[in-house]
Amino acid sequence: MIAFVVVAAVVAVALFINRYISKREERNMPADAPKEKPINIGMLLLIGGMGLAGYAFLFFDVTIDTTMGRIVNLSLMDERRNMILIGAAVAIVGAILMRRRHVAE
């Protein structure tokens, strides 16, 4: 449930920032000025989401050291799963924003 709320918040913030940047540029530009490409929020989200999911999958250790040796901690496994899901969702949102921007151009 918490992961869903986090993903929904990321989507809302990304869409707001994307729309705000686009409208701000349209207002500040004269009609005859050449158009510059704004910051691509979608690309930043895509790279960040893939980085988060990659870190969780490859480097996040889910074992703890005890007197009997290393054992798997279910709580750490749950945290790793949530990080992978949130990273994948953020990457998907970034890809959608990138695609939406390319279609608009």
Helices and strands as residue ranges (DSSP letters): H 2-28, H 41-58, E 63-66, E 69-72, H 74-104
